[in-house]
Amino acid sequence: MELEVKSISGDLSGTKVSLNQDIFGAAFNEPLVHQVVTAYQAGARQGTKAQKNRSAVRGGGAKPWRQKGTGRARAGTSRSPIWRSGGNAFPCSPRNFEQKVNRKSFKSAMCSILAELVRQDRLIVVDGFNLEAPKTKVLFNSLSGLEAVNCLLVDTQGNENLELSARNLPYVSVASSHNLSPVDLIAHEKVVISEQAMNELQEKLQ
């Protein structure tokens, strides 16, 4: 399986990149993709909300009134959940939302998403993001030529000009082939990846 390589301006470069059949020929496994994406989104949750129960609220040490003889309902503390300024009956506590994702499951989900992107013509391979300076307008014009205004740009690590150029584009994100996640791949209409990053990604998923 091969895919045409384009220049950053949208013209065909005349070369092709070979795609691994085991990666880009995989069937789309929707339940697995949903599981992995949900796990990634759950791991991004902070889980830092907290409330106080009746023992954590300040005060309430003395019994408000004696047990019998007042005609009122018995009360042992003024910090009961039914009292004003009392503690919470079922308080929220800090928790960790992370879910375990097996390495094989992650690779299978990534292969499933990449293969589906190729089948839907949503994956564009370019010869490179050679930007001489961080210019947002230059990058926007190039992406318009590729018909990829809402896209994810994937390159190797350390391309600072690309990151700075895409910083002010509202529907464009930049990711590295080393830390690419399933959430990044499905969040945009198209994925524009450099040829070198494609080779690194295939080597990582083998």
N, C-alpha and C positions, 0 to 999 in steps of 0.2 A: 504494500500500500504506500502510495506517494502523494504528496501534497505540494501544490505550486507555492513557490516562495515569491513574495512581492516586495517591492521597495517601500520605504516609509511614505512615499508620495502616492502609492496605489498602483504603480506600473509593475508588470511582471518582470522579474529579474532574469528569467530564463533558466533558473535552476529549480530543482525539486528536493524536498526533504523526505527521507524514507521514514515511514511510521511503523512501529512495532505492531504486528498483527495481534499479539496477545493483549496489548493495551488498548489500541484504537479499534479493535474488532470485537470488543466485549459487548455483550447484550446489556440493555439498560435495566438495572435492578432497582426499581423505585423504592421498595421497602428498605433496602440496605442504605440507599442514598438518604432517605428520610431519617433513618436512625442515626447516621453519622452526622448529618447536618444539625439535627436536634441536639446531639451531644456537644457539638462545637458551640452552638448558641447557648446551651445551658452552662458551659464552662466560662462563658463571658459574663455571666451574671455575678454581681458583687456579693449578694447575700449578706449584707451588713446591717439590715434593719433589726432593731431591737426594742423591746418594750419591757416594762418592769412588772413583776408579779407582786403579790401582797407582801412578800418578805423583803423585796428590794426597795419598796417605797419608803421614804423616810418618815419616821413617826409611827404612831399607832401602838406604842409599847404598853400604855396603860389601858385598862378596861374602861370604856366610856362611862358606864354606870353599873351599879350593882346588878346582880343576876335577877333578883326577885323584888317585887314590891313597888316598882315604878309604874307599872302598867304598860310599859313599852316593850317592844320585842327585845329579846336578849341579844347582846352584842359583846364580842370579845375584843374587837380591835376596830379602830376607825379607818383602817386601810383595807377593809374588805372590798371586794370587787363591786358590791352593790352600793357602796358609799361614794359620795363625791370626793374626788382626789384620792380614791382608793387605787389599789393595784389592778392589773388586768387579769381576767380569769384565765385566758389562754394566750399568753404573750408571745409575740414573735421573738425569735432568738437567732443570732448569727448562725448561718449554716453554709455548707459547701454544696453547690449544685453540680459539681463535676461528675461526668459519667465516663466509665471506662470504655475505650474503643480499642479493639484488638488491632494489631499491626496489619494482619491480613485483611481485615474488614475495611480498614482505611484505604489500603491499596486497591481493593476491589471497587470501592465506592469512587475513588478518583478515576480509575480506568473506565468505569461505567459512565461517569459524567463526561470525560474527554471524548469517548467514543460517540456519545450522543451529540456533542458539540460538532464533531466532524460530520455526522450524518445530517445535521440541520444547517450545515454551512455557516456556522457561527464561530469557527476557529480560523483565524488568519495568521499565517506565518510570514514574518518580514525578515529581511536580511540583517536588520539591526536598527537600534534607535540611536543613530549618530547625530546627536544634537551638539553643535559647537558651543552653545550658550543656553542658559535657561530662559527660553522664550515661549510664553504660553500661546501667542498667536501662531507661531510657526508650527507648534504641535497640533493646535486646533485645525489649521488648514490641512495638515497631513492626515489627521484622522477623518476629516471631511472627505478627502480623496479616497480613503479606504471605506467610506460609508460606515464608520464605526464611531459615532458620537457618544453613545452610551456603551462603554467598553471597559474591560480590565486589561491593563498593560503589564505584561510579564517579561522581565528581563533578568539578567544575572545580577548579582549583588554589586552595589557600589556605583550605580548610575545616578549620580546626584542631579545632573542636568535634567534627566527625565522626571525625577520626583518633583523638582522645583517647577518644571514647566506644567505639570499636570495638577499642581496643588490648587489652582484656582478654577479648574474645570469641574463643574458640579456633578457630572455623571461619569467621571473618569477616575479610576483608582489604579494604583501602581502596586505590584507585588513582585516578589522574588521567586525564582524557581525553587529555592531552598525552603521557603516557608509558605508555600502555596497551600490553601485550604479549600475544601469543598464549598464552603460558604462563599469564598471569593469567586469561584467559577460560576456559580448559579445566580449570582447577584446582578449580573450585567447581561445585556443582549448579546454582546460579542466579546471574544477574548482575542487580543492581539499579542502574539508571543514572538520573541526573536528566535532566530534559528539556533543560536547557541544555547538559549534557555530551554528550547525544545529538546535538544540533545541531553542536557543535564536532567530534565524532567523524566525523560524516558529511562535514563540510566538509574534514576532514583526509584522508579516504579517497577523495575525489572525484578 
